[in-house]
Amino acid sequence: MCRCSGISFAYGGLVVAASYLLAACLGWFGVGFLVLPAAAGFALMAPVLASGLIEVSRRLERGEPVRLGIALATFVRHGSGITAIGGMLLLVFMIWIRMASLLVMPLLTLGEPMAEAEPLSVGAIHTLISAMVAAGAVGLPLGFLVFALTAVSMPMLIDGRSRVSTAIATSLATVRLNLLTMSVWAALIAVLTAAGLATAFLGLAIAFPLLAHATWHAYRDLVVTESAGTRAEPAAGSGHTRA
């Protein structure tokens, strides 16, 4: 981020602007109650959105020139692979939004007592807690599934070393072989993303590029690639990454 701070923060700024635009659109169409579920589901689509900065990290490592236009053009150069994974993640995101909407709708009944500044009833509090627990029960498995599918697959595709099916299989194997380390990495992603969302999206200007650049280096540490070929193998080591 220090070596390409301008590109990183510009990219992060675009993510923040897109977040506000999405929130405004949801409000315009009268479904503002989906802003929080959509924000929570942001991490599901983040691997695709981060592809431009992953390309920047790849180029920096190889001493190649980097520009914001090059980062944004990543979606064109690697269109087929990114589109395939993006379509898969979009399906998961739509499932999450549908489930979240069903969980949020009961909470809308809390609006009247809250508007009258009256204390919530025991039943209302129970409904709130139940909805939060249910959201976590649905969201956490979906989030970890997306993480396992994309932990190293997106960098592999941008690195031009594999097909989509191979990249996804390698990502799943990498998570399985390094489960403890990858669980910690997933938790860090969740915490930093939550911090970015909790600051009215502004924190994403820092958290998003930081995690995107780190994703490339995680891939380089976790996946052993042949210098003259396209074969890639996940590194294993009793739950530790291979440096």
C-alpha positions in Angstrom: 0.0 0.0 0.0 2.9 2.3 0.6 4.4 1.6 -2.8 1.1 2.3 -4.6 -0.8 4.4 -2.0 -2.5 6.5 -4.7 -3.9 3.5 -6.6 -4.9 1.7 -3.4 -6.8 4.6 -1.8 -8.4 5.5 -5.1 -9.6 1.9 -5.5 -10.8 1.9 -1.9 -12.6 5.2 -2.5 -14.4 3.6 -5.5 -15.6 0.8 -3.2 -16.8 3.3 -0.6 -18.7 5.3 -3.3 -20.2 2.1 -4.7 -21.4 1.2 -1.2 -23.1 4.6 -0.7 -24.7 4.2 -4.2 -26.0 0.8 -3.4 -27.5 2.0 0.0 -29.1 4.9 -1.8 -30.6 2.6 -4.4 -32.0 0.3 -1.8 -33.6 3.3 0.0 -35.0 4.7 -3.3 -36.8 1.4 -4.0 -38.2 1.2 -0.5 -36.1 -1.7 0.7 -33.8 0.3 3.0 -34.1 -2.5 5.6 -31.8 -4.6 3.3 -28.9 -2.1 3.7 -27.4 -3.9 6.7 -27.8 -7.5 5.1 -26.3 -6.2 1.9 -23.4 -4.6 3.8 -22.9 -7.9 5.7 -22.9 -9.8 2.4 -20.3 -7.4 1.0 -17.6 -9.9 1.9 -19.2 -12.5 -0.4 -18.5 -10.4 -3.5 -15.3 -8.8 -2.2 -12.9 -11.4 -3.9 -14.1 -10.3 -7.3 -14.0 -6.6 -6.5 -10.5 -7.0 -5.2 -9.1 -8.5 -8.4 -7.8 -5.2 -9.6 -5.6 -4.7 -6.6 -4.5 -8.3 -6.7 -3.2 -7.6 -10.2 -1.4 -4.5 -8.8 0.4 -6.6 -6.2 1.3 -9.2 -8.9 2.9 -6.4 -11.0 4.7 -4.8 -8.2 6.3 -8.2 -7.3 7.5 -8.5 -10.9 8.7 -4.9 -11.2 6.1 -4.1 -13.8 4.4 -0.7 -14.1 1.1 -0.2 -12.3 -1.6 2.4 -12.9 -5.2 2.7 -11.8 -6.4 2.0 -15.3 -4.4 -1.3 -15.3 -6.1 -2.3 -12.1 -9.6 -1.6 -13.4 -8.8 -3.3 -16.7 -8.2 -6.6 -14.9 -11.9 -7.4 -15.2 -11.4 -7.3 -19.0 -8.0 -9.1 -19.3 -9.2 -12.0 -17.0 -12.9 -11.7 -17.9 -13.8 -15.3 -18.4 -12.4 -16.5 -15.1 -13.5 -13.6 -13.1 -17.0 -13.8 -14.6 -17.3 -17.5 -13.7 -16.3 -17.0 -10.1 -18.3 -13.8 -9.9 -21.4 -15.6 -11.1 -20.9 -18.2 -8.5 -20.5 -15.6 -5.7 -23.5 -13.6 -7.0 -25.6 -16.7 -6.6 -24.4 -17.1 -3.0 -25.0 -13.4 -2.4 -28.6 -13.7 -3.7 -29.2 -16.6 -1.4 -27.9 -14.6 1.5 -30.0 -11.6 0.7 -33.1 -13.7 0.4 -32.5 -15.4 3.7 -31.6 -12.1 5.3 -34.8 -10.5 4.1 -36.8 -13.3 5.7 -35.0 -12.8 8.9 -35.2 -9.0 8.9 -39.0 -8.8 8.2 -40.0 -9.9 11.7 -37.9 -7.1 13.1 -39.9 -4.5 11.2 -42.7 -5.1 13.8 -40.3 -3.5 16.4 -40.5 -0.1 14.7 -43.8 1.0 16.4 -42.7 0.5 20.0 -39.3 2.0 19.2 -40.9 5.0 17.6 -42.9 5.7 20.7 -39.8 5.5 22.9 -41.3 2.7 24.9 -39.1 -0.2 26.2 -39.0 -3.3 24.1 -41.2 -6.1 25.3 -39.7 -9.4 26.2 -41.2 -10.9 23.1 -39.6 -8.2 20.9 -36.2 -8.7 22.5 -36.6 -12.5 22.0 -37.4 -11.9 18.3 -34.4 -9.6 17.9 -32.0 -12.1 19.5 -33.5 -15.0 17.5 -33.1 -13.1 14.2 -29.5 -12.2 15.0 -28.7 -15.9 15.9 -30.4 -17.1 12.8 -28.5 -14.6 10.6 -25.2 -15.7 12.1 -26.2 -19.4 11.6 -26.8 -18.7 7.9 -24.2 -16.0 7.2 -21.1 -17.6 8.9 -21.3 -20.9 6.9 -21.9 -19.0 3.7 -19.1 -16.7 4.4 -16.6 -19.4 5.2 -17.7 -21.4 2.1 -17.0 -18.3 -0.1 -13.7 -17.9 1.7 -12.7 -21.5 1.0 -13.7 -21.2 -2.6 -11.8 -18.0 -3.3 -8.9 -17.9 -0.7 -6.3 -18.5 -3.5 -8.4 -19.1 -6.6 -8.8 -15.5 -7.6 -5.0 -14.8 -7.4 -4.3 -18.0 -9.3 -6.6 -16.9 -12.1 -5.0 -13.5 -12.3 -1.6 -15.1 -12.2 -2.6 -17.0 -15.3 -1.6 -20.4 -13.9 -4.8 -22.4 -14.0 -8.4 -22.9 -15.1 -11.3 -21.9 -12.9 -12.0 -25.5 -11.8 -8.4 -26.1 -10.9 -8.1 -22.8 -9.1 -11.2 -23.5 -7.0 -10.0 -27.1 -6.2 -6.6 -25.7 -5.2 -8.3 -23.1 -2.9 -10.4 -25.8 -1.2 -7.4 -28.0 -0.7 -5.3 -25.1 0.7 -7.9 -24.3 3.3 -8.3 -28.0 4.2 -4.5 -28.5 4.6 -4.0 -25.3 6.6 -7.3 -25.2 8.4 -6.1 -23.4 11.6 -4.1 -20.8 9.8 -6.8 -20.1 7.2 -9.5 -19.9 9.9 -7.5 -17.2 11.6 -7.1 -15.4 8.2 -10.8 -15.6 7.6 -11.5 -14.2 11.0 -9.1 -11.3 10.3 -10.9 -10.6 7.1 -14.2 -10.6 8.9 -13.0 -8.3 11.6 -11.4 -5.8 9.3 -14.4 -5.8 6.9 -16.8 -5.3 9.9 -14.7 -2.4 11.1 -14.8 -0.8 7.6 -18.6 -1.2 7.5 -19.1 0.0 11.1 -17.5 3.4 10.1 -20.3 4.1 7.6 -18.3 2.4 4.9 -15.4 5.0 5.2 -13.1 2.4 6.8 -13.3 0.3 3.7 -11.1 2.8 1.9 -8.2 1.4 4.1 -9.4 -2.1 4.9 -10.4 -3.2 1.4 -7.0 -2.4 -0.4 -5.1 -3.8 2.6 -6.9 -7.1 2.4 -6.7 -7.2 -1.4 -2.9 -6.8 -1.4 -2.6 -9.3 1.5 -4.6 -11.9 -0.5 -1.9 -11.9 -3.2 0.8 -12.5 -0.7 -1.2 -15.2 1.1 -1.5 -17.0 -2.3 2.3 -16.7 -2.9 3.0 -18.2 0.5 0.4 -20.9 0.4 0.6 -22.2 -3.2 3.7 -23.8 -4.6 4.0 -23.0 -8.3 6.4 -24.2 -10.9 8.5 -21.4 -12.3 8.3 -22.6 -15.9 4.8 -24.2 -15.9 1.3 -23.7 -15.0 1.0 -26.4 -12.3 0.1 -25.2 -8.8 -0.1 -27.2 -5.6 -1.3 -26.2 -2.2 1.4 -26.2 0.5 0.7 -28.1 3.7 2.5 -28.2 7.0 0.5 -29.2 10.1 -1.8 -26.3 9.8 0.9 -23.7 8.9 1.5 -21.9 5.7 4.5 -22.5 3.6 6.8 -19.5 3.3 
